[in-house]
Amino acid sequence: MGAVLKNRYSDQDLEEFKTLIEEKIVKAKEDLELLRSSYMNDGNNGTEDTSPTFKAFEEGSETMSKEANTQLALRQEKFIRDLKNALMRIENKTYGVCRVTGKLIQKERLILVPHATLSIEAKNMQK
């Protein structure tokens, strides 16, 4: 059993990752809402919301088809699901362990891709 414990991140590290992931979930949900409202408001040109960020987003989304927006929303939903799954892995202390090699995924990689389940090594093996 001792060998298993060495092959995981410390509770302190897991706590840091948890905070990072929770922040990303909040941001991802906001982005998703923005995407959804942009394709639901296609007909009214976003007249209710005149905030500058929404306007910029609105102008960009006019060039984007409704399908592209829907695709982005679906990808965003998957991203949120992946992040929530990562939180579950933190709970059961398997977070950050590569599902192929069983080695720890580099901390730098997890900071960039907090929902990663593969180490760079394993990812390269798949190519």
The first five atom37 places (N, CA, C, CB, O) and aatype in JSON, in Angstrom:
{
  "aatype": [12, 7, 0, 19, 10, 11, 2, 1, 18, 15, 3, 5, 3, 10, 6, 6, 13, 11, 16, 10, 9, 6, 6, 11, 9, 19, 11, 0, 11, 6, 3, 10, 6, 10, 10, 1, 15, 15, 18, 12, 2, 3, 7, 2, 2, 7, 16, 6, 3, 16, 15, 14, 16, 13, 11, 0, 13, 6, 6, 7, 15, 6, 16, 12, 15, 11, 6, 0, 2, 16, 5, 10, 0, 10, 1, 5, 6, 11, 13, 9, 1, 3, 10, 11, 2, 0, 10, 12, 1, 9, 6, 2, 11, 16, 18, 7, 19, 4, 1, 19, 16, 7, 11, 10, 9, 5, 11, 6, 1, 10, 9, 10, 19, 14, 8, 0, 16, 10, 15, 9, 6, 0, 11, 2, 12, 5, 11],
  "atom_mask": [
    [1, 1, 1, 1, 1],
    [1, 1, 1, 0, 1],
    [1, 1, 1, 1, 1],
    [1, 1, 1, 1, 1],
    [1, 1, 1, 1, 1],
    [1, 1, 1, 1, 1],
    [1, 1, 1, 1, 1],
    [1, 1, 1, 1, 1],
    [1, 1, 1, 1, 1],
    [1, 1, 1, 1, 1],
    [1, 1, 1, 1, 1],
    [1, 1, 1, 1, 1],
    [1, 1, 1, 1, 1],
    [1, 1, 1, 1, 1],
    [1, 1, 1, 1, 1],
    [1, 1, 1, 1, 1],
    [1, 1, 1, 1, 1],
    [1, 1, 1, 1, 1],
    [1, 1, 1, 1, 1],
    [1, 1, 1, 1, 1],
    [1, 1, 1, 1, 1],
    [1, 1, 1, 1, 1],
    [1, 1, 1, 1, 1],
    [1, 1, 1, 1, 1],
    [1, 1, 1, 1, 1],
    [1, 1, 1, 1, 1],
    [1, 1, 1, 1, 1],
    [1, 1, 1, 1, 1],
    [1, 1, 1, 1, 1],
    [1, 1, 1, 1, 1],
    [1, 1, 1, 1, 1],
    [1, 1, 1, 1, 1],
    [1, 1, 1, 1, 1],
    [1, 1, 1, 1, 1],
    [1, 1, 1, 1, 1],
    [1, 1, 1, 1, 1],
    [1, 1, 1, 1, 1],
    [1, 1, 1, 1, 1],
    [1, 1, 1, 1, 1],
    [1, 1, 1, 1, 1],
    [1, 1, 1, 1, 1],
    [1, 1, 1, 1, 1],
    [1, 1, 1, 0, 1],
    [1, 1, 1, 1, 1],
    [1, 1, 1, 1, 1],
    [1, 1, 1, 0, 1],
    [1, 1, 1, 1, 1],
    [1, 1, 1, 1, 1],
    [1, 1, 1, 1, 1],
    [1, 1, 1, 1, 1],
    [1, 1, 1, 1, 1],
    [1, 1, 1, 1, 1],
    [1, 1, 1, 1, 1],
    [1, 1, 1, 1, 1],
    [1, 1, 1, 1, 1],
    [1, 1, 1, 1, 1],
    [1, 1, 1, 1, 1],
    [1, 1, 1, 1, 1],
    [1, 1, 1, 1, 1],
    [1, 1, 1, 0, 1],
    [1, 1, 1, 1, 1],
    [1, 1, 1, 1, 1],
    [1, 1, 1, 1, 1],
    [1, 1, 1, 1, 1],
    [1, 1, 1, 1, 1],
    [1, 1, 1, 1, 1],
    [1, 1, 1, 1, 1],
    [1, 1, 1, 1, 1],
    [1, 1, 1, 1, 1],
    [1, 1, 1, 1, 1],
    [1, 1, 1, 1, 1],
    [1, 1, 1, 1, 1],
    [1, 1, 1, 1, 1],
    [1, 1, 1, 1, 1],
    [1, 1, 1, 1, 1],
    [1, 1, 1, 1, 1],
    [1, 1, 1, 1, 1],
    [1, 1, 1, 1, 1],
    [1, 1, 1, 1, 1],
    [1, 1, 1, 1, 1],
    [1, 1, 1, 1, 1],
    [1, 1, 1, 1, 1],
    [1, 1, 1, 1, 1],
    [1, 1, 1, 1, 1],
    [1, 1, 1, 1, 1],
    [1, 1, 1, 1, 1],
    [1, 1, 1, 1, 1],
    [1, 1, 1, 1, 1],
    [1, 1, 1, 1, 1],
    [1, 1, 1, 1, 1],
    [1, 1, 1, 1, 1],
    [1, 1, 1, 1, 1],
    [1, 1, 1, 1, 1],
    [1, 1, 1, 1, 1],
    [1, 1, 1, 1, 1],
    [1, 1, 1, 0, 1],
    [1, 1, 1, 1, 1],
    [1, 1, 1, 1, 1],
    [1, 1, 1, 1, 1],
    [1, 1, 1, 1, 1],
    [1, 1, 1, 1, 1],
    [1, 1, 1, 0, 1],
    [1, 1, 1, 1, 1],
    [1, 1, 1, 1, 1],
    [1, 1, 1, 1, 1],
    [1, 1, 1, 1, 1],
    [1, 1, 1, 1, 1],
    [1, 1, 1, 1, 1],
    [1, 1, 1, 1, 1],
    [1, 1, 1, 1, 1],
    [1, 1, 1, 1, 1],
    [1, 1, 1, 1, 1],
    [1, 1, 1, 1, 1],
    [1, 1, 1, 1, 1],
    [1, 1, 1, 1, 1],
    [1, 1, 1, 1, 1],
    [1, 1, 1, 1, 1],
    [1, 1, 1, 1, 1],
    [1, 1, 1, 1, 1],
    [1, 1, 1, 1, 1],
    [1, 1, 1, 1, 1],
    [1, 1, 1, 1, 1],
    [1, 1, 1, 1, 1],
    [1, 1, 1, 1, 1],
    [1, 1, 1, 1, 1],
    [1, 1, 1, 1, 1],
    [1, 1, 1, 1, 1]
  ],
  "atom_positions": [
    [[0.83, -1.21, 0.0], [0.0, 0.0, 0.0], [0.87, 1.26, 0.0], [-0.94, 0.01, 1.23], [0.47, 2.28, -0.56]],
    [[2.03, 1.2, 0.62], [2.91, 2.35, 0.72], [3.32, 2.92, -0.63], [0.0, 0.0, 0.0], [3.43, 4.13, -0.79]],
    [[3.55, 2.04, -1.6], [3.98, 2.47, -2.94], [2.91, 3.33, -3.61], [4.3, 1.25, -3.81], [3.22, 4.26, -4.35]],
    [[1.67, 3.01, -3.35], [0.56, 3.73, -3.97], [0.56, 5.19, -3.5], [-0.79, 3.05, -3.64], [0.37, 6.12, -4.3]],
    [[0.77, 5.38, -2.21], [0.72, 6.72, -1.64], [1.8, 7.63, -2.22], [0.86, 6.65, -0.14], [1.58, 8.83, -2.39]],
    [[2.95, 7.07, -2.53], [4.03, 7.89, -3.09], [3.63, 8.4, -4.46], [5.34, 7.09, -3.18], [4.09, 9.45, -4.91]],
    [[2.77, 7.65, -5.11], [2.41, 7.97, -6.48], [1.15, 8.83, -6.57], [2.22, 6.71, -7.28], [0.28, 8.59, -7.4]],
    [[1.08, 9.83, -5.71], [-0.03, 10.76, -5.8], [0.4, 12.11, -5.27], [-1.26, 10.24, -5.03], [1.41, 12.23, -4.57]],
    [[-0.38, 13.13, -5.6], [-0.07, 14.46, -5.1], [-0.48, 14.58, -3.63], [-0.78, 15.53, -5.94], [-1.42, 13.93, -3.18]],
    [[0.24, 15.42, -2.9], [-0.06, 15.64, -1.48], [-1.42, 16.32, -1.34], [1.05, 16.5, -0.79], [-1.93, 16.93, -2.29]],
    [[-2.0, 16.21, -0.16], [-3.3, 16.85, 0.09], [-3.21, 18.36, -0.15], [-3.78, 16.58, 1.53], [-4.16, 18.98, -0.62]],
    [[-2.07, 18.93, 0.17], [-1.87, 20.37, -0.02], [-1.91, 20.7, -1.52], [-0.52, 20.82, 0.6], [-2.56, 21.67, -1.93]],
    [[-1.22, 19.89, -2.33], [-1.25, 20.08, -3.78], [-2.67, 19.91, -4.31], [-0.3, 19.08, -4.48], [-3.14, 20.71, -5.12]],
    [[-3.34, 18.87, -3.83], [-4.71, 18.6, -4.3], [-5.63, 19.78, -3.98], [-5.25, 17.3, -3.64], [-6.51, 20.12, -4.77]],
    [[-5.41, 20.38, -2.83], [-6.21, 21.53, -2.4], [-5.99, 22.7, -3.37], [-5.84, 21.94, -0.94], [-6.93, 23.4, -3.73]],
    [[-4.73, 22.9, -3.77], [-4.41, 23.97, -4.73], [-5.1, 23.71, -6.06], [-2.88, 24.09, -4.93], [-5.68, 24.61, -6.66]],
    [[-5.02, 22.46, -6.52], [-5.65, 22.1, -7.79], [-7.16, 22.29, -7.7], [-5.32, 20.64, -8.18], [-7.8, 22.74, -8.66]],
    [[-7.72, 21.94, -6.56], [-9.17, 22.05, -6.36], [-9.61, 23.5, -6.53], [-9.57, 21.52, -4.96], [-10.59, 23.78, -7.21]],
    [[-8.87, 24.42, -5.91], [-9.18, 25.85, -6.03], [-9.09, 26.29, -7.48], [-8.22, 26.69, -5.16], [-9.98, 26.98, -7.99]],
    [[-8.02, 25.89, -8.15], [-7.81, 26.23, -9.55], [-8.97, 25.73, -10.42], [-6.48, 25.64, -10.06], [-9.5, 26.47, -11.25]],
    [[-9.37, 24.49, -10.2], [-10.44, 23.89, -11.0], [-11.78, 24.54, -10.71], [-10.52, 22.38, -10.73], [-12.56, 24.8, -11.63]],
    [[-12.05, 24.82, -9.44], [-13.32, 25.46, -9.1], [-13.43, 26.84, -9.75], [-13.47, 25.6, -7.56], [-14.5, 27.23, -10.22]],
    [[-12.3, 27.58, -9.79], [-12.3, 28.88, -10.46], [-12.56, 28.71, -11.95], [-10.97, 29.61, -10.23], [-13.3, 29.49, -12.55]],
    [[-11.94, 27.68, -12.55], [-12.13, 27.43, -13.98], [-13.57, 27.05, -14.29], [-11.18, 26.33, -14.46], [-14.11, 27.43, -15.33]],
    [[-14.21, 26.3, -13.39], [-15.61, 25.91, -13.59], [-16.5, 27.16, -13.6], [-16.07, 24.92, -12.48], [-17.38, 27.3, -14.45]],
    [[-16.28, 28.06, -12.65], [-17.08, 29.28, -12.58], [-16.93, 30.07, -13.88], [-16.65, 30.15, -11.36], [-17.91, 30.52, -14.46]],
    [[-15.69, 30.24, -14.32], [-15.41, 30.99, -15.56], [-16.03, 30.28, -16.77], [-13.87, 31.15, -15.76], [-16.64, 30.92, -17.63]],
    [[-15.88, 28.95, -16.82], [-16.42, 28.18, -17.94], [-17.94, 28.29, -18.01], [-16.0, 26.71, -17.83], [-18.51, 28.36, -19.09]],
    [[-18.59, 28.3, -16.84], [-20.05, 28.42, -16.81], [-20.48, 29.81, -17.3], [-20.59, 28.17, -15.38], [-21.49, 29.95, -17.99]],
    [[-19.7, 30.83, -16.93], [-20.01, 32.18, -17.4], [-19.88, 32.24, -18.92], [-19.08, 33.24, -16.74], [-20.74, 32.8, -19.6]],
    [[-18.8, 31.65, -19.45], [-18.6, 31.62, -20.9], [-19.74, 30.89, -21.59], [-17.25, 30.95, -21.23], [-20.21, 31.3, -22.65]],
    [[-20.16, 29.79, -20.98], [-21.24, 29.0, -21.55], [-22.54, 29.82, -21.6], [-21.45, 27.71, -20.74], [-23.26, 29.79, -22.6]],
    [[-22.83, 30.54, -20.53], [-24.03, 31.39, -20.5], [-23.97, 32.44, -21.6], [-24.17, 32.07, -19.12], [-24.97, 32.71, -22.27]],
    [[-22.78, 33.02, -21.78], [-22.6, 34.03, -22.81], [-22.85, 33.43, -24.19], [-21.19, 34.63, -22.73], [-23.51, 34.04, -25.04]],
    [[-22.32, 32.24, -24.42], [-22.54, 31.55, -25.69], [-24.02, 31.28, -25.91], [-21.74, 30.23, -25.75], [-24.58, 31.56, -26.97]],
    [[-24.65, 30.73, -24.87], [-26.08, 30.39, -24.99], [-26.9, 31.63, -25.25], [-26.59, 29.7, -23.72], [-27.76, 31.63, -26.13]],
    [[-26.65, 32.71, -24.5], [-27.46, 33.91, -24.69], [-27.19, 34.5, -26.06], [-27.18, 34.95, -23.58], [-28.09, 35.1, -26.66]],
    [[-25.98, 34.35, -26.56], [-25.69, 34.93, -27.88], [-26.45, 34.18, -28.97], [-24.18, 34.9, -28.17], [-26.94, 34.81, -29.92]],
    [[-26.56, 32.85, -28.87], [-27.31, 32.22, -29.96], [-28.81, 32.2, -29.72], [-26.82, 30.81, -30.16], [-29.59, 31.93, -30.64]],
    [[-29.22, 32.48, -28.5], [-30.67, 32.58, -28.28], [-31.16, 33.97, -28.66], [-31.02, 32.27, -26.81], [-32.34, 34.16, -28.98]],
    [[-30.25, 34.95, -28.61], [-30.64, 36.33, -28.93], [-30.33, 36.69, -30.37], [-29.94, 37.3, -28.01], [-30.32, 37.87, -30.72]],
    [[-30.09, 35.69, -31.21], [-29.76, 35.96, -32.61], [-30.77, 36.91, -33.26], [-29.71, 34.67, -33.39], [-30.39, 37.79, -34.04]],
    [[-32.04, 36.73, -32.94], [-33.08, 37.5, -33.6], [-33.12, 38.96, -33.2], [0.0, 0.0, 0.0], [-33.51, 39.8, -34.01]],
    [[-32.72, 39.29, -31.97], [-32.91, 40.68, -31.54], [-31.62, 41.5, -31.52], [-33.53, 40.69, -30.17], [-31.6, 42.6, -30.98]],
    [[-30.56, 40.97, -32.11], [-29.29, 41.68, -32.19], [-28.76, 42.15, -30.84], [-29.43, 42.85, -33.1], [-28.02, 43.13, -30.76]],
    [[-29.15, 41.46, -29.77], [-28.6, 41.77, -28.45], [-28.95, 43.14, -27.95], [0.0, 0.0, 0.0], [-28.15, 43.77, -27.25]],
    [[-30.15, 43.64, -28.29], [-30.5, 45.0, -27.9], [-30.7, 45.17, -26.41], [-31.74, 45.43, -28.62], [-30.5, 46.27, -25.88]],
    [[-31.08, 44.09, -25.7], [-31.3, 44.25, -24.25], [-30.0, 44.53, -23.52], [-31.96, 42.99, -23.66], [-29.96, 45.25, -22.52]],
    [[-28.92, 43.94, -24.04], [-27.67, 44.05, -23.3], [-26.69, 44.89, -24.09], [-27.07, 42.66, -23.01], [-26.23, 44.49, -25.15]],
    [[-26.39, 46.07, -23.57], [-25.52, 46.96, -24.33], [-24.13, 47.08, -23.7], [-26.15, 48.34, -24.43], [-23.39, 48.01, -24.03]],
    [[-23.78, 46.17, -22.81], [-22.45, 46.25, -22.21], [-21.39, 46.07, -23.29], [-22.27, 45.18, -21.09], [-21.59, 45.31, -24.23]],
    [[-20.26, 46.78, -23.16], [-19.23, 46.74, -24.21], [-18.73, 45.32, -24.51], [-18.05, 47.61, -23.81], [-18.51, 44.97, -25.66]],
    [[-18.56, 44.5, -23.46], [-18.06, 43.16, -23.69], [-19.07, 42.36, -24.5], [-17.75, 42.44, -22.35], [-18.7, 41.59, -25.39]],
    [[-20.34, 42.54, -24.18], [-21.36, 41.81, -24.92], [-21.39, 42.27, -26.37], [-22.75, 41.99, -24.26], [-21.52, 41.45, -27.28]],
    [[-21.28, 43.59, -26.58], [-21.28, 44.13, -27.94], [-20.14, 43.52, -28.76], [-21.15, 45.67, -27.92], [-20.35, 43.09, -29.89]],
    [[-18.95, 43.48, -28.18], [-17.8, 42.92, -28.89], [-18.06, 41.46, -29.21], [-16.5, 43.07, -28.06], [-17.77, 40.98, -30.31]],
    [[-18.61, 40.76, -28.24], [-18.91, 39.34, -28.42], [-19.96, 39.18, -29.5], [-19.39, 38.71, -27.09], [-19.89, 38.28, -30.34]],
    [[-20.95, 40.07, -29.46], [-22.07, 40.03, -30.4], [-21.57, 40.22, -31.84], [-23.1, 41.11, -30.05], [-21.98, 39.5, -32.75]],
    [[-20.68, 41.21, -32.04], [-20.16, 41.46, -33.38], [-19.4, 40.24, -33.9], [-19.24, 42.7, -33.38], [-19.53, 39.87, -35.06]],
    [[-18.63, 39.63, -33.02], [-17.89, 38.43, -33.4], [-18.83, 37.3, -33.74], [0.0, 0.0, 0.0], [-18.58, 36.52, -34.66]],
    [[-19.91, 37.2, -32.98], [-20.79, 36.05, -33.17], [-21.65, 36.19, -34.41], [-21.67, 35.86, -31.95], [-22.2, 35.2, -34.91]],
    [[-21.78, 37.42, -34.92], [-22.55, 37.59, -36.16], [-21.86, 36.87, -37.31], [-22.72, 39.09, -36.5], [-22.52, 36.34, -38.2]],
    [[-20.53, 36.85, -37.27], [-19.81, 36.17, -38.34], [-19.81, 34.67, -38.11], [-18.36, 36.7, -38.44], [-19.52, 33.89, -39.02]],
    [[-20.15, 34.29, -36.91], [-20.17, 32.86, -36.59], [-21.59, 32.33, -36.79], [-19.69, 32.6, -35.12], [-22.56, 32.97, -36.39]],
    [[-21.69, 31.19, -37.39], [-23.03, 30.64, -37.59], [-23.58, 30.12, -36.28], [-23.0, 29.52, -38.65], [-22.84, 29.88, -35.32]],
    [[-24.87, 29.94, -36.25], [-25.54, 29.4, -35.08], [-24.97, 28.01, -34.76], [-27.07, 29.33, -35.3], [-24.8, 27.65, -33.59]],
    [[-24.67, 27.24, -35.8], [-24.12, 25.88, -35.61], [-22.77, 25.95, -34.9], [-23.96, 25.16, -36.97], [-22.5, 25.18, -33.98]],
    [[-21.94, 26.89, -35.34], [-20.62, 27.03, -34.73], [-20.76, 27.39, -33.26], [-19.78, 28.1, -35.47], [-20.04, 26.87, -32.41]],
    [[-21.71, 28.28, -32.97], [-21.97, 28.66, -31.59], [-22.45, 27.47, -30.76], [-23.01, 29.77, -31.55], [-22.04, 27.28, -29.62]],
    [[-23.32, 26.68, -31.37], [-23.83, 25.49, -30.69], [-22.68, 24.52, -30.41], [-24.94, 24.79, -31.53], [-22.6, 23.94, -29.33]],
    [[-21.79, 24.36, -31.4], [-20.62, 23.49, -31.22], [-19.75, 23.98, -30.07], [-19.78, 23.43, -32.52], [-19.3, 23.2, -29.23]],
    [[-19.53, 25.29, -30.03], [-18.73, 25.88, -28.95], [-19.38, 25.62, -27.59], [-18.54, 27.39, -29.17], [-18.71, 25.28, -26.62]],
    [[-20.7, 25.78, -27.55], [-21.43, 25.55, -26.3], [-21.29, 24.09, -25.86], [-22.91, 25.92, -26.47], [-21.09, 23.81, -24.68]],
    [[-21.4, 23.16, -26.82], [-21.27, 21.74, -26.5], [-19.87, 21.43, -25.98], [-21.57, 20.87, -27.74], [-19.7, 20.67, -25.03]],
    [[-18.86, 22.04, -26.62], [-17.5, 21.81, -26.18], [-17.28, 22.37, -24.77], [-16.5, 22.45, -27.17], [-16.58, 21.79, -23.94]],
    [[-17.91, 23.53, -24.53], [-17.81, 24.17, -23.22], [-18.47, 23.28, -22.15], [-18.48, 25.58, -23.25], [-17.95, 23.15, -21.04]],
    [[-19.62, 22.68, -22.5], [-20.3, 21.77, -21.56], [-19.41, 20.57, -21.24], [-21.65, 21.3, -22.13], [-19.34, 20.14, -20.1]],
    [[-18.75, 20.04, -22.26], [-17.86, 18.9, -22.06], [-16.69, 19.31, -21.15], [-17.33, 18.36, -23.43], [-16.28, 18.56, -20.27]],
    [[-16.15, 20.51, -21.39], [-15.05, 21.04, -20.59], [-15.47, 21.12, -19.12], [-14.61, 22.44, -21.11], [-14.71, 20.73, -18.23]],
    [[-16.68, 21.62, -18.86], [-17.18, 21.73, -17.49], [-17.32, 20.33, -16.88], [-18.54, 22.47, -17.47], [-16.97, 20.13, -15.72]],
    [[-17.84, 19.38, -17.65], [-17.96, 17.99, -17.17], [-16.59, 17.43, -16.82], [-18.64, 17.1, -18.24], [-16.41, 16.8, -15.78]],
    [[-15.61, 17.66, -17.72], [-14.24, 17.17, -17.47], [-13.66, 17.77, -16.19], [-13.33, 17.51, -18.67], [-13.0, 17.09, -15.41]],
    [[-13.92, 19.06, -15.99], [-13.43, 19.73, -14.78], [-14.1, 19.14, -13.54], [-13.67, 21.25, -14.85], [-13.45, 18.94, -12.51]],
    [[-15.41, 18.87, -13.64], [-16.11, 18.28, -12.49], [-15.59, 16.88, -12.19], [-17.63, 18.23, -12.75], [-15.48, 16.48, -11.03]],
    [[-15.28, 16.13, -13.26], [-14.68, 14.8, -13.07], [-13.33, 14.91, -12.39], [-14.54, 14.07, -14.41], [-12.97, 14.08, -11.56]],
    [[-12.58, 15.95, -12.74], [-11.27, 16.18, -12.11], [-11.46, 16.43, -10.61], [-10.53, 17.37, -12.78], [-10.66, 15.97, -9.8]],
    [[-12.5, 17.17, -10.25], [-12.79, 17.41, -8.82], [-13.07, 16.09, -8.11], [-14.0, 18.37, -8.66], [-12.65, 15.89, -6.97]],
    [[-13.77, 15.18, -8.79], [-14.05, 13.87, -8.19], [-12.75, 13.1, -7.97], [-15.01, 13.05, -9.08], [-12.59, 12.42, -6.96]],
    [[-11.83, 13.21, -8.95], [-10.55, 12.53, -8.79], [-9.75, 13.13, -7.64], [-9.74, 12.62, -10.09], [-8.99, 12.42, -6.98]],
    [[-9.93, 14.43, -7.4], [-9.26, 15.05, -6.24], [-9.84, 14.45, -4.96], [-9.44, 16.61, -6.25], [-9.1, 14.11, -4.04]],
    [[-11.17, 14.33, -4.92], [-11.84, 13.75, -3.74], [-11.3, 12.35, -3.42], [-13.36, 13.69, -3.96], [-11.02, 12.03, -2.27]],
    [[-11.16, 11.52, -4.47], [-10.7, 10.15, -4.17], [-9.19, 9.99, -4.36], [-11.43, 9.15, -5.06], [-8.68, 8.87, -4.45]],
    [[-8.49, 11.14, -4.4], [-7.02, 11.19, -4.38], [-6.34, 10.49, -5.55], [-6.53, 10.58, -3.11], [-5.19, 10.06, -5.44]],
    [[-7.04, 10.38, -6.68], [-6.41, 9.79, -7.87], [-6.05, 10.88, -8.87], [-7.34, 8.74, -8.53], [-5.57, 10.59, -9.97]],
    [[-6.29, 12.13, -8.5], [-6.04, 13.25, -9.4], [-4.56, 13.37, -9.73], [-6.53, 14.54, -8.77], [-3.69, 13.22, -8.87]],
    [[-4.29, 13.64, -11.02], [-2.91, 13.89, -11.43], [-2.11, 12.64, -11.73], [0.0, 0.0, 0.0], [-0.91, 12.71, -12.01]],
    [[-2.78, 11.48, -11.68], [-2.09, 10.23, -12.0], [-2.49, 9.84, -13.43], [-2.46, 9.08, -10.97], [-3.68, 9.76, -13.75]],
    [[-1.5, 9.61, -14.28], [-1.76, 9.26, -15.67], [-2.49, 7.92, -15.75], [-0.45, 9.19, -16.48], [-2.06, 6.94, -15.15]],
    [[-3.6, 7.88, -16.49], [-4.39, 6.65, -16.54], [-3.74, 5.58, -17.42], [-5.79, 6.95, -17.06], [-4.2, 4.44, -17.43]],
    [[-2.68, 5.94, -18.14], [-1.98, 4.94, -18.95], [-0.72, 4.44, -18.25], [-1.62, 5.53, -20.32], [-0.53, 3.24, -18.07]],
    [[0.14, 5.39, -17.85], [1.43, 4.98, -17.26], [1.36, 4.8, -15.74], [2.49, 6.01, -17.59], [2.21, 4.12, -15.16]],
    [[0.36, 5.39, -15.1], [0.27, 5.31, -13.64], [1.23, 6.25, -12.94], [0.0, 0.0, 0.0], [1.32, 6.26, -11.71]],
    [[1.96, 7.04, -13.73], [2.9, 8.0, -13.14], [2.19, 9.32, -12.9], [4.14, 8.21, -14.06], [1.1, 9.56, -13.42]],
    [[2.82, 10.16, -12.1], [2.24, 11.48, -11.85], [2.37, 12.34, -13.11], [2.92, 12.17, -10.64], [3.41, 12.35, -13.77]],
    [[1.3, 13.06, -13.41], [1.33, 14.01, -14.51], [2.04, 15.26, -13.98], [-0.13, 14.34, -15.05], [1.79, 15.68, -12.85]],
    [[2.92, 15.84, -14.78], [3.67, 17.02, -14.33], [2.74, 18.13, -13.88], [4.58, 17.53, -15.45], [1.7, 18.4, -14.49]],
    [[3.15, 18.78, -12.78], [2.34, 19.84, -12.2], [2.09, 20.97, -13.2], [3.01, 20.39, -10.95], [0.99, 21.53, -13.26]],
    [[3.14, 21.31, -14.0], [3.0, 22.39, -14.99], [1.88, 22.05, -15.98], [4.34, 22.61, -15.75], [1.1, 22.92, -16.37]],
    [[1.83, 20.81, -16.38], [0.79, 20.38, -17.34], [-0.6, 20.5, -16.7], [1.04, 18.92, -17.8], [-1.54, 20.95, -17.34]],
    [[-0.7, 20.08, -15.45], [-2.0, 20.13, -14.77], [-2.47, 21.57, -14.54], [-1.92, 19.39, -13.44], [-3.67, 21.84, -14.54]],
    [[-1.53, 22.47, -14.36], [-1.91, 23.87, -14.17], [-2.49, 24.41, -15.49], [-0.69, 24.73, -13.71], [-3.46, 25.17, -15.49]],
    [[-1.89, 24.01, -16.6], [-2.39, 24.44, -17.92], [-3.65, 23.69, -18.33], [-1.31, 24.25, -18.97], [-4.59, 24.28, -18.87]],
    [[-3.65, 22.37, -18.07], [-4.78, 21.51, -18.45], [-5.22, 20.75, -17.21], [-4.39, 20.52, -19.63], [-4.89, 19.57, -17.05]],
    [[-5.97, 21.42, -16.31], [-6.29, 20.8, -15.02], [-7.12, 19.53, -15.09], [-7.0, 21.78, -14.17], [-7.18, 18.78, -14.12]],
    [[-7.77, 19.28, -16.25], [-8.6, 18.07, -16.35], [-7.85, 16.95, -17.08], [-9.91, 18.38, -17.09], [-8.45, 15.94, -17.44]],
    [[-6.54, 17.13, -17.29], [-5.75, 16.11, -18.01], [-5.75, 14.79, -17.24], [-4.3, 16.6, -18.22], [-5.64, 14.76, -16.02]],
    [[-5.87, 13.69, -17.99], [-5.77, 12.36, -17.35], [-4.62, 11.58, -17.96], [-7.09, 11.58, -17.52], [-4.38, 10.43, -17.6]],
    [[-3.89, 12.23, -18.88], [-2.74, 11.58, -19.51], [-1.5, 12.42, -19.32], [-3.0, 11.35, -21.02], [-1.55, 13.65, -19.4]],
    [[-0.38, 11.77, -19.06], [0.9, 12.48, -19.02], [1.31, 12.76, -20.46], [2.01, 11.65, -18.27], [0.76, 12.16, -21.39]],
    [[2.26, 13.67, -20.64], [2.77, 13.97, -21.98], [3.29, 12.68, -22.63], [3.91, 15.06, -21.92], [3.06, 12.43, -23.82]],
    [[3.97, 11.88, -21.83], [4.53, 10.6, -22.29], [3.42, 9.72, -22.9], [5.22, 9.84, -21.1], [3.57, 9.2, -24.0]],
    [[2.33, 9.58, -22.17], [1.22, 8.74, -22.64], [0.56, 9.36, -23.87], [0.17, 8.54, -21.51], [0.16, 8.65, -24.8]],
    [[0.45, 10.67, -23.87], [-0.16, 11.38, -25.0], [0.67, 11.14, -26.27], [-0.28, 12.89, -24.71], [0.12, 10.92, -27.34]],
    [[1.98, 11.2, -26.13], [2.86, 10.98, -27.27], [2.78, 9.53, -27.78], [4.3, 11.31, -26.88], [2.92, 9.29, -28.98]],
    [[2.54, 8.59, -26.87], [2.41, 7.19, -27.26], [1.18, 6.98, -28.14], [2.32, 6.3, -26.01], [1.14, 6.06, -28.96]],
    [[0.19, 7.83, -27.97], [-1.07, 7.68, -28.73], [-0.96, 8.16, -30.17], [-2.18, 8.43, -28.05], [-1.79, 7.82, -31.01]],
    [[0.08, 8.95, -30.45], [0.2, 9.52, -31.81], [0.53, 8.48, -32.83], [1.25, 10.6, -31.83], [0.67, 8.8, -34.01]]
  ]
}
